[in-house]
Amino acid sequence: MAALSKSIPHNCYEIGHTWHPSCGVSFVQITRGALEESLKIYAPLYLIAAILRKRKLDYYLHKLLPEILQSASFLTANGALFMAFFCILRKILGKFYSWSPGFGAALPASYVAILIERKSRRGLLTIYMANLATETLFRMGVARGTITTLRNGEVLLFCITAAMYMFFFRCKDGLKGFTFSALRFIVGKEEIPTHSYSPEAAYAKVEQKTEKHEEKPRGTNIIALVRKLVDSVCKHGPRHRCCKHYEDNCISYCIKGFIRMFSVGYLIQCCLRIPSAFRHLFTQPSRLLSLFYNKENFQLGAFLGSFVSIYKGTSCFLRWVRNLDDELHAIIAGFLAGISMMFYKSTTISMYLASKLVETMYFKGIEAGKVPYFPHADTIIYSISTAICFQAAVMEVQTLRPSYWKFLLRLTKGRFAVMNRKVLDVFGTGASKHFRDFIPKLDPRYTTVTPELPIEFS
C-alpha cells in the first residue's frame, strides 16, 4: 500500500511525451503514427485472409475496406487514447502515482478502443491479451521473488492442457469449430470415437484400394519398391480390434503420424523464415541455406511429430491393455504426448492454449447451467489485461514479452522508449533498467521539477 500511495510531482511532459511539451501536439503525433502503422498491419492481413477464404468480388468492393478501417481505428485508438488519458489523469490527480501512468491511463483507453473493433474479433483479442497479461504478471511475481519458477514448467502446463484438450476431443460434442478441426487434422479422424462409416465399410474400402493397385502393373523402379515395402509393413502386423486405423497396423500408424506432422512442422517453420531470408537475398546469399537447415525447423517438426506419435502409440497401447476404446484414454495419452514440448519449449504456446482451455470450459459451464454468464466479459477482460501490459511497458519493461514491446515501439514510432523512466525508479520497479543511458532533453520552461542534465557523449 505504501508503494501505491507514493507519488511524484512531475507533469506529463516530464514523464510521458518528453519529445514535445504540448499534450495536444503529442496526441496528434501519436495518433498519426499509430494510424499509419495500423493500416500497414491490417491491410495486408485482411487482404491475404480474404484470398485464402476465397471471398467473392462483392466482399472486396463493399466490405474489405470498411473492415480494414475499423480494425485500424481500434488499434489507433488504443495507442492514441492512452496518450490522452495519460495527460488527463495527471491533470485530475495533480501528480503521478505508481499505477497512474500505466494501468490508470490504459484501462479507459483500451475499454473505449475495443468497443470500436468488430464483435467477431473481440474474443480472439481478449484471449491473446489475457494470455499476455497472465505471462506478464507471472514475470512480475518472479522478479519480486513472490513466485518461484518451476523447471520445465511450460512443459508441465502443456501436458495438463493437452490432456484436457484430447479428452474433450474424444468426447461427443466436447469440442466444436476451429479447435475440433485443428485437432482432427493433427491426430487424425481415427481417434474420434464415432465415425460416419462402419468397420465393415472401412474394410471394404481397403479391399477396393488393394484391388485397384493390383490391376495396375508396377514398375521395378526405386519408388515402386519403396511403396511395396511400405504397403507390406502397413498391412502386416498387430492391430487391436478396437483400433480404427484399418489400413495400418499400430506400429506403422504411429510412424506415419510422426512423419506427417514432422513434415508439417518443418514446412511451417520454413515459411515463417522466408521473409527474413529473402530480405538478405543479395547482401548475404548464404543465409538462404539457413531457411532449410535451421535448428528451429527440426525442433518444431520433432515437437509436432512426437506429439502425434506418442498420443497414437499410447492410445493403441491402452486399447491393447484394457481391451476397449475409452475416452479416458485420451487423458493419459494427451498428458504423455505433452512431453514432446521438450523439443520446442514455448511459454507463449503453453499459456495461450491454457487460456483457450479455460475459455472452453467456461462456455461449457454456461451451456450446462452451472456457471453464470457475464455480459461484456470479453470487453472487461481485454481492458484489464491491456492495462496490465501497459503498466509493465511503463514501469518494468523487463517483465513484458519482447515481441509485444517491439509491437508497442512500432505502433508509437519508437516514442514509448523515450519516457523519462529514471524518475519512475522511485517506485522500486526498476523502470529504467533497460534505459540507463537515456535522459530526456527537457525545456525548463515547461517543467515543474528542475530536469537532470542529459549526458553528452563525445
N, C-alpha and C positions, 0 to 999 in steps of 0.2 A: 504493500500500500504506500510505503514511503517513496518508492520509485515512481508510482503513478502520480503522486501529488507534487513531485519535484517539477519545477518549471524554469524556463529561461526567458528573458525579456526581449529577445531579438525579434525583429519583424520578418515578414515573409520574403522580402528581398534579400535579407542577410542569410536566410536558411535555404529557401526554395529556388526562386528564379534569380540566381546570382548573376546571370548574364545581362539582365535589364532591370532597372528599378521600378518600372511601371507594371502593375498587375495586369492591366488591360492589354498592353503590348505583348507581355509574356504569354497570356492566354491565347491571343491570336496566333502567335508563332507556334505554340504547341499544337493548336487546332490545325493549322495549315500543314505542319509536318506530319501529324497523325493521319490526316485525311489522305495525303499523298501516299504514305506507306500502306494504309488500309486498302486503297484501291489497287496497289501493286500486289497485295496479298490475295484479295478476294477475286479480282478479275480473272486471272488465270485459273484459280482454284475452281470457280463456278463454271468456267468455260470447259475445262477438262472433264469435270463431273457431268456436264450436260452431254458431252460427246460420248463418254463411257456409258451413260444411261440411254443413249440413242434417242435423245429428245427430238420432237418434231419441230418444223420450221416455226410454228406458232409460238413455241416457247422462246426461241431466240428473238423473235420480233416483239413480244409483249411482256415476257416475264424475266428474262435473263438480266437485263439492265436494272430493273427495279429491285431484284433480289441482291445484286451486287451492291447497289447504292444503300440498301437497307442495312446490310451487314457491315459495310464500310462506315456507315453513320454510327452504328453501335460501337464499333471499335474506336472510332474517333472520339465519340462522346465519353467513353471510358477514360481516355487519356486527358482530354481537354477539361472535362468536369472535375477531374482530380486536382488539376491546377487551380480551377476556380474555387472549389471548396477548401483547398489548402489556404488560400488567401482569406476567404470569408470566415473560416473558423478562427484564424489568427486575429481578425478584427473583432470578432464576437468575444473571444476569451481574453484578448489583450496580451496574451503570452503563449508560449508553446509548452505543452506537456509531452510526456514520453509517448502517449498514444495518439495525439492530435495530428502530427504531420504525416503519419502513415495511415493507420486504421481509421482515425476520425474523418479524414478527408476522402478516403477511398470508399467508405461504406455508402454514403448517399450517392456518390458519383457512379459507382457500379450498379446500384439499385435502379437509378434513372436510365443508365445505359442499357441494361438487359431488357428493359421494357420496350426499347426501340427494336431489338432483334426479333426475328420471326419466332413464333412459339415452337415450331418444329425443331429449332436448333437450340432452344434453351436447355433442354435436358442434357444434351451432349456437352454443352459448355459448362453446365453445373457439375457434371461428373468429372470433367477434366480439372476444373478449378478446385473442387473438393479434394480430389486426389493430390493436387499440388499443395494445397493448404495443409493437408494431413502430413505430407512429407516435410513441409517447412516447419510445422510445429514439432515434429519428431526431432529434426535437426536442432531446433532451438532448445529442446529438452536435453539433448546430448551435450550441446555447448555449455549449458548451465550445470551439467552434472546431475540433473534430476532423473535422467533416463540412461540406463546402461545398455550399450549396444550388444546385441547377440550375434555371435559369429554365424555367418551364413543365414542371418535372419530373413533375408529376402527369399531365400530358397525354401525355408520352412513355411513362410507365409504363402508362397506359391503352391506348395504341396497341399496345404489345407484348402486353399481356394480351388485348386484343380480337383480335389476330392469331392467338394460340394458341387462344382460345375458338372462333373461327369455323372454324379448321382442324379442331378436334375435332368441331365441329358438322357439318361436311361429311363427315367420315369415318364409315364404318359402325361402329356401336356405340361411337362416340367419346365421346358424352355420353349420360347417362341421367337419368331422373327430372325434377325440377323445372327444372334448368338447361336441359335439352334443350327442355322445353315452353316455357320463357320465351323462349329464342332463336327458336324456331319462331313464337311469337306476334309477336316483334319484327320479324324479317326475312322471315317467311312460309315456308310449306312449299315454295314454288317453288325455294328454294335448297338443298333437301335432294336429294342426287343420286339416291336411289332412291324411287320412289313406287309406290303400290298400283295406279295406273292407267296405262295406256299412252298415248302421244301420240295414237293414233287415237281412243281413248275420250274424250280431252280435247277433240279437235276436234269429236267428235260432240256433246258436251255444249254446246259453244259454239254449234253449229248449232241445237240444240234450243232454246236460250235465245233465239236470233235469231228463230226461227220463232214462238215464243210472243209475243215482243214485237211481231212483225209482225201477229199475229192481233188484238191489242188496238188499237183506234184511239186515237191520242194526241191530246190537246187541243192548242190553239195557245197555251197559257199560257206564262209565262216558264220555269217548271220543266221543261216538256216540251221547250222549245227548248234549254235548258242541257243536259238529258240527251241530246238528239240530238247536240249539239256534242261532248260528252264521248265518246259512242259512236263518232262519226266519227274523233276523234283517236286513240282506242284501237285501232280496227280497221285503220286505215290507217297505215302507217309501217314502218320497218325492224325486223325481229326475226330474230335468228340461229336457225338450225335447232336448235342445242344449248340454246337458252333454253326453259325450261319454263313461262314465263308466257304460255300460249297465247291468253288473252283480250286481251292488251295487247301493244303494241309496246314496245321497250326504253325509249323516252323517257317514255311515259305510265306505264310500270311504275315508273320511278324517282319520277315526280311524285306518283303515287298513294301510294307508300310514304312520301314526305315528309309529305304532307297527313295521312295516317292517324296516324302516330306523333307528329307535331306536336300534333294534337288530343289524343292520349292524354297526352302530357307536360303540356300546358296544363291539362287537367282534373285530373290528379294534383296539380299544384301548387295549384290552386284548392281542392281537397278538403283539402289539408294546412293551408290558411289559414282554413278555415271556423271552427274552434273559437275562434281568437283574434279573428276578425272579429265573431262573434256575441257575444263577451264584452263588446264595446264597442257593442252594438247601440243602447242607449238613451243612453249618455253621449256617444258620438261616432258618430252615424249615417253621417257622411261616409266613415268608414273601410270601409264596406261596398263602396264603389266600388273600393277597393284590392284587393278579392277578385278582381276580374276584370281590372283594369288595373294589375297589378303586374309589375315588370320580371322577377322570377324566374319568373313563369308563362311568359313568352315565351322566357326563356333555356332552361328545361328542355325546352320544346317544340321549340326550334331544335336543341338538343343531340340529342334522340331522332330528330327528323325528318331532320336532316342525316346522322346516323349511318347510318340505313337507306338513304337515297337515295345516299350515297357508296358504301356497300357494294354495293348493287344495281347502280349505274352502273358501278363498277369491274369487277364480275363480268361484266356484259354486254360491256363493252369488251374484256376479256381473252378472252371466248369468240369475239368477232369477230376479234381479232388472231391467236389461236392455232388457231382453228377446231376447238376441242374444249372439253369441260367437265371441268375438273380440280380435285381437292380442293386442290391447291397454290394455286389462285387465291384461296382464302379467306384465306391468309396475307397476301397483298398487299392484298386488298380490306379485310380486317379492320384492318390497320395504318393504311391511309389513312382508313378510317371513324373511327378513334380520334381523329383531329384534330378531330372535332366537339366534343370536350370543351372546346375553346376557348370555346364558348358558355356552358358551365356547369362551370367548374373546381371540382373537388372531390377533395381528397386522400383523404377518407374513402372515397368510391366507388372510387377507383383502388386503394387499398391493400386494401380488402375483396375486390374482385374478384381481385386478385393473390393474396391469401391462399387464396381458394376454388380458384384455378387450381393452386396448389401442392398443395392437398389432393387435387384431382382427379388430378393427375399422380402423386402418392404412391400412391393406391389403384390406379391403372393399373399402376404398377410392381409392386405386390403381386400383382395378377392375373397379370402376366407372369412372376412369379417372379424378378424382378431386384432387388427391394427387400425387405428383411426386414420382417416385421410386428412391431410393438412393442405388446404388450398394455397396456391402460390408458394409452396415449399421450395420449388426449384429456384424461384427468384430470390428468396431469402437466403438460401444456402449459397447461391452464387455470390451474392453481395458480401456475405460474411467471409467466404473463402477468399474472394478477391481482396478484401480489406486486409486479411491476414498476410497475404502475399505482398501487398504494397507496404505494409508495416515492416516486413522483413527487408524489402527493397530500400527503404529509407533508413532503418535503424540497424540492420545487421545483414548486409548483402551476402555474407559468407554462409548463411543458412538457407539461401534461396537456390533453387535449381539453376545451374549455369545457363541452360538453354532459355529459361524464362527471363533471366536477367538480360541476355543478349536481345531477346524479343522486345523488352521494355526500352532498351537503348535504341533499337531500330525505330520503334514507334515514336520516340521523343527526339529523334535525330541526335542522340547522344547527350541530351540535356539532363537526363536522370543522373548522370555521373558527375555533374558539376554542382551538386548540392553541397552546402557547407557542413559536411559531416563531422568536422573536427569539433564544432560547437556542440554537436549532439552526443559526443563522447561522455558528457557529464551524466548521462542516463545509465551508463555502465553496460551498454550492449556492444561496445566495440564498433561503433558506426563507421569510423574512419579506418578500419583495419586494412582495407584494400585501397585506401586513398591517402596514404601517409604523406605523399609529396604534393598533394593538391591543396592550395589555399586560394580561394576566390579573390579576384581583384575588385573590391567594392568601392563605390563612390561614397566618401564620408558624409556627403550632404544628405544622403538618404538612409543613413544607419542610425540605430538607437544606441549601439554599443561601439566603441572605437574598434575598428577592424584590425585584425592582425595583418601585418605587412606580408605580402607574398614573397616567397623565396626566389631569389634571382639565380639562375644557373648560367654559368659562363661557358 
